[in-house]
Amino acid sequence: MPGLLRTIASRAAPVLRAHAVSQRASIYTKPAKGKAGPVESAIGLGAFSLAILGPSGWILAHLEDYKKRESLQSQV
C-alpha cells in the first residue's frame, strides 16, 4: 500500500507543480499606484477582524443554547 501511494504521489506532483507555476505568472510585482489611507486601513482591518472573530464570538455567546439543545436531543 505505501508503494502505491508513493507511485501516485510521484506521478501527481509534477502535474500539480506545473499548474501552480502557470498561475503564478499572472502576479504583478509593481508597487501600488497610491497609498492606502488611514480610513481605508481601519475599514480593512475591521472587516478582517469581523470575518475572523465574528463566527467564533457568535458560538461562544450562544454556547449555553448549544449545550441545552444537545442535552434535549440525548433525552429523545
CORDADA-V502065 format. One record per residue. N is the residue number from 0. RES is the residue in one small letter. SS is DSSP state (@ for helix, = for strand, . for the rest). OMEGA is omega in whole degrees, -180 to 180 (none if undefined). D_LAST is the distance of its C-alpha to the last C-alpha in Angstrom with 2 decimals. Layout:
n;res;ss;omega;d_last
N;RES;SS;OMEGA;D_LAST
N;RES;SS;OMEGA;D_LAST
This chain:
n;res;ss;omega;d_last
0;m;.;178;43.57
1;p;@;178;44.83
2;g;@;178;48.05
3;l;@;179;46.26
4;l;@;179;44.41
5;r;@;180;47.72
6;t;@;179;49.48
7;i;@;-179;46.92
8;a;@;-179;47.01
9;s;@;178;50.81
10;r;@;-177;51.10
11;a;@;-175;48.49
12;a;@;179;49.71
13;p;@;179;53.04
14;v;@;-179;51.44
15;l;@;179;48.90
16;r;@;180;51.64
17;a;@;179;53.95
18;h;@;-180;51.37
19;a;@;-180;50.83
20;v;@;-179;54.60
21;s;@;177;55.01
22;q;@;-177;52.42
23;r;@;-176;54.15
24;a;.;-177;57.41
25;s;.;-179;56.37
26;i;.;178;55.80
27;y;.;-179;58.48
28;t;.;179;59.87
29;k;.;176;61.97
30;p;.;-179;61.39
31;a;.;-180;59.87
32;k;.;179;62.32
33;g;.;-180;61.37
34;k;.;176;59.67
35;a;.;-179;56.33
36;g;.;-179;56.83
37;p;@;179;54.94
38;v;@;178;52.96
39;e;@;179;51.88
40;s;@;180;50.95
41;a;@;179;48.89
42;i;@;179;47.05
43;g;@;179;46.34
44;l;@;178;45.20
45;g;@;180;42.94
46;a;@;179;41.40
47;f;@;179;40.73
48;s;@;179;39.32
49;l;@;-179;36.95
50;a;@;-178;35.90
51;i;@;-174;35.22
52;l;@;-177;33.94
53;g;@;-179;32.20
54;p;@;180;28.97
55;s;@;176;28.60
56;g;@;178;29.40
57;w;@;-180;26.77
58;i;@;-180;24.07
59;l;@;180;25.44
60;a;@;-178;25.68
61;h;.;-177;22.02
62;l;@;180;20.67
63;e;@;178;19.04
64;d;@;179;17.19
65;y;@;179;15.91
66;k;@;180;14.88
67;k;@;-179;12.97
68;r;@;-180;11.18
69;e;@;-179;10.37
70;s;@;177;9.13
71;l;@;179;6.79
72;q;@;180;5.43
73;s;@;179;5.55
74;q;@;-176;3.80
75;v;.;none;0.00
